[in-house]
């Protein structure tokens, strides 16, 4: 017998989305950090690019800490917005039917 999801908890979805997007932020932050460190080493190897090389390495390392927070907060806010929109739409058309065994 199909069950119907009529409402989604706004804060509940916000918390889950925030954690998921923070994990994505860690992955993106690591990639940005690796690219920045490689670019920093390239700048250090080039004449006159030592200052830019050091800055690139520090900004890249900071991405590992900043991006998860940024992605997590934005993901949480977007998740809450999606829950509110879903709740309004579900009132209008009846929600999503799922079958649970």
N, C-alpha and C positions, 0 to 999 in steps of 0.2 A: 504494500500500500504506500503510495507516494506521500511524503511529508513536504510541507511548504515552509520555506524560510520567509517569515513575514517581517522580521526586523533584525537588524544587526546592531549590537552594542557599539556605540560610537567610540567610547574610550577603549573598549576591548580591541576593536580593529586598529585603533591608533597605536596601542602598545605593540601588537603583533607586527604591524607594518613598520613601526619604528625599529624594532629589532632586526627584521629582515633587511631593511635598507641600511642599517648600520653595518651589518655583515657585508653587504655589497660595497659599502664605503671603505671597509678594510681592504677588500680585494682591489678596488680602484686605487686606493691610497698606496698600496704596495707597488702597483704597476707604475704610478706616477713617480714614486720614490726611486724605483729602479731606473726609469728613463732619465730622471733629473740627475741622479748620481753618475750615470754614464755620460750625460751631457756635461756635467761638472768636470769629470775627468778629462773630457775632450777639451774643455776650456782651459784646464790647468796645463795641458800639453801644448797649447797654442800660446805664442808670445803675446803678452798684453792681456790675456784673458783670465789671469789668475783670480782676480776679484770676482768676475762673473762666475767662474767655476765654483768658488767657495759658496757664493750666494745660491747657485742652483742646487748644490748639494744640501744646504740647510733647508731650503724651501721644499725640496723633495722629501727630506726626512720629516718635515712638519706635516706633509700631506697624510702620512700614516695616522696622525693624531687628529687633524682637522677634518678630513673628509668623512670619517665615520660619524662624527658628531653632526656635521652638516647634513649628510645623507639621512641619518637617523631622525633628526628634528623635522626635516622636510617630508620624509616618508611618513612620519607620525601624523603630521598636519594633513597631508594628502589622503592618508587612510581614513582619518576622521571625516574629511569632506566627502569621500566616496561613500562612507557609511550613511551620512546624512542624506545624500542624493539617493542611495539605494532605498532607504526607509521611505522617502517620499514616493519614489517610483513604485515600491511594493504596495503602498496603500492604494495607488491608482490602478494597478494591473494585477495585483494578487500575489506577488513574490515568485520565487524560484521553486519549482517542484524537484525533489530529490527522492530517490528510492534507497532505503537502508535495509540491508539484509540482516 
